[in-house]
Amino acid sequence: MLIPSPLEVIKFPLFKEKKINVYVKRDDLIHAEISGNKWRKLKYNLIEAKAQHKNTILTFGGAYSNHISATGAVGKIFGFKTIGIIRGEETLPLNPTLLQAKKDGMKLLYVSRADYRKKNTAEFIEKLKDALGDFYIIPEGGGNKLGVLGCNDIVNEIDIDFNYILTDCGTGATLAGICDVLKETQKAIGIPVLKGGEFIKDEVKLLLGDTYSRIESQYSLIKDYHFGGYAKYKPKLIEFMQDFYTQTNIKTDPIYTGKLFYALVDLVKKDYFKVGSTIIVVHTGGLQGVEGFENRHGFSIFR
Ligand SMILES: *Cc1c(COP(=O)(O)O)cnc(C)c1O
């Protein structure tokens, strides 16, 4: 595993023209199966599981989930048994995400969408304990308080001064962890990858508790880059990802980071950032999901 993740300058003609310095925090390089921000969210949960002498980790996710993939891989590396509660029916052959999780030793249990919605109730969890024995539970996506703590490290590892830091948002846990440790002069921008991302504010507020009022004015959500919703895309997103890869040699994924980098370039074009600004973009990972996306849609993004 590559920790601390590298910080690299991006050479992109537009950024030079606009006199903006852009660096990428390459959390995508942490590990091939452990999507960057998922490692951040798992780390302190694993330490806590060890402290509680639990040797099994149970978590939840959809069939293409970066979090499921990451949990399977950390289980193998750090010697935990892992159980993934997967939303919906089993589809065979297994998609690349679930196949890899299974190879990593994860036990996969499928539950109906209706049951999946009850996954956080005491009753549902008791039933699981009766059937499976004791386990340490990590919520879907890994976004609990320990997950937020791990995301503090993204900023703490950065050893240069910067004005803005950009991340993509699913639940907002990563954004919360970033905001938590910003200096007063720094701003965070969250790019929701799903429609109706306003709820992310409530999530950040809930996760940060008393800290929230201190950082409230230091972050914003820019909700114009969801491309129709979660896992939805438009041809111009794919074209952008291909072009960005050709120019920078950085691969992105269509669910999360493609939308993030698209937003970055678009905002620079629109002069959102002051001349001379230094911007950090967090490449949160997600590349394990590209193959599954390509199989579902019948085309390949990167040849
Ligand atoms: C899960 C994920 C996110 C979303 O993170 P949140 O903390 O839920 O906002 C962003 N990028 C990638 C690549 C992810 O896998």
The ligand as a Gaussian input file, in Angstrom:
#p B3LYP/6-31G(d) Opt

LIG

0 1
 C      -17.200000       6.062000      -2.148000
 C      -16.481000       6.997000      -3.040000
 C      -16.680000       8.386000      -2.967000
 C      -17.699000       9.003000      -2.050000
 O      -17.210000       9.217000      -0.775000
 P      -18.153000       9.810000       0.376000
 O      -17.271000       9.826000       1.552000
 O      -19.282000       8.833000       0.526000
 O      -18.650000      11.123000      -0.031000
 C      -15.936000       9.188000      -3.811000
 N      -15.056000       8.662000      -4.687000
 C      -14.849000       7.339000      -4.795000
 C      -13.890000       6.829000      -5.809000
 C      -15.549000       6.459000      -3.978000
 O      -15.354000       5.145000      -4.081000

